[in-house]
Amino acid sequence: MLTESIFFDTLRQGLWIATITSVPILAAALVAGVTVGLFQALTSIQEMTLTFVPKLGCIIVAFWMSMSFMTETLVSFFQDHLIPIIVGG
């Protein structure tokens, strides 16, 4: 039986896993955005594609590099926490 404490604990752990798995992508986007913003401020170039393309590239590279970490984290969360709750164990 799913009690309130189990529900809220599982929800808390799920939100924490979502935060942990999103940190590499958000950090890459932040670094790329600050770098491009600084470059634009120094050179007075206000091109919209100059902000979008480097961020997208950094996000894709960060996702590709951290994909195994994200997969392992999500699979272990499902196997250790969600599947036993669904099965009833």
C-alpha positions as CSV (number, residue, x, y, z in Angstrom):
1,M,0.0,0.0,0.0
2,L,1.3,3.4,-0.9
3,T,1.2,5.7,2.1
4,E,1.7,9.4,2.1
5,S,5.3,9.2,3.4
6,I,6.3,6.7,0.7
7,F,4.6,8.9,-1.9
8,F,6.3,12.1,-0.8
9,D,9.7,10.4,-0.3
10,T,9.5,9.0,-3.8
11,L,8.5,12.4,-5.2
12,R,11.4,14.1,-3.4
13,Q,13.9,11.5,-4.7
14,G,12.5,11.9,-8.2
15,L,12.8,15.7,-8.1
16,W,16.4,15.3,-6.8
17,I,17.2,12.9,-9.7
18,A,15.7,15.4,-12.2
19,T,17.9,18.1,-10.7
20,I,21.1,16.0,-10.7
21,T,20.6,14.8,-14.3
22,S,19.9,18.3,-15.6
23,V,22.9,20.0,-14.1
24,P,25.5,19.2,-16.8
25,I,23.3,20.5,-19.6
26,L,22.3,23.7,-17.7
27,A,25.9,24.4,-16.7
28,A,27.0,24.1,-20.3
29,A,24.2,26.4,-21.5
30,L,25.1,28.9,-18.7
31,V,28.8,28.9,-19.5
32,A,28.1,29.3,-23.3
33,G,25.6,32.0,-22.7
34,V,27.9,34.0,-20.5
35,T,30.8,33.6,-22.8
36,V,28.8,34.6,-25.9
37,G,27.2,37.5,-24.0
38,L,30.6,38.8,-22.9
39,F,31.9,38.5,-26.5
40,Q,28.8,40.4,-27.8
41,A,29.3,43.1,-25.2
42,L,32.9,43.5,-26.0
43,T,32.5,43.6,-29.8
44,S,29.0,45.3,-30.0
45,I,27.8,42.5,-32.3
46,Q,24.1,41.9,-31.7
47,E,23.4,38.9,-33.9
48,M,20.7,36.6,-32.7
49,T,22.2,33.5,-34.3
50,L,25.4,34.2,-32.5
51,T,23.7,33.5,-29.2
52,F,21.7,30.5,-30.3
53,V,24.1,28.3,-32.3
54,P,27.0,28.1,-29.7
55,K,24.5,27.4,-26.9
56,L,22.9,24.7,-28.9
57,G,26.3,23.2,-29.8
58,C,27.4,23.2,-26.1
59,I,24.1,21.6,-25.0
60,I,24.4,18.9,-27.6
61,V,28.0,18.1,-26.6
62,A,27.1,18.2,-22.9
63,F,24.2,15.9,-23.5
64,W,26.3,13.5,-25.5
65,M,29.1,13.4,-22.8
66,S,26.7,13.0,-19.9
67,M,24.2,10.6,-21.5
68,S,25.7,7.5,-19.8
69,F,25.6,9.2,-16.4
70,M,21.9,10.3,-16.9
71,T,20.9,6.8,-18.1
72,E,22.6,5.0,-15.2
73,T,21.1,7.4,-12.7
74,L,17.5,7.1,-14.1
75,V,17.7,3.3,-14.5
76,S,19.0,2.8,-10.9
77,F,16.2,5.1,-9.6
78,F,13.6,3.1,-11.4
79,Q,15.0,-0.3,-10.4
80,D,15.6,0.6,-6.8
81,H,12.6,2.8,-6.0
82,L,9.8,2.8,-8.5
83,I,9.6,-0.8,-9.6
84,P,9.4,-2.2,-6.0
85,I,6.6,0.3,-5.3
86,I,4.7,-0.8,-8.5
87,V,5.2,-4.4,-7.7
88,G,4.2,-3.9,-4.1
89,G,7.4,-4.9,-2.4
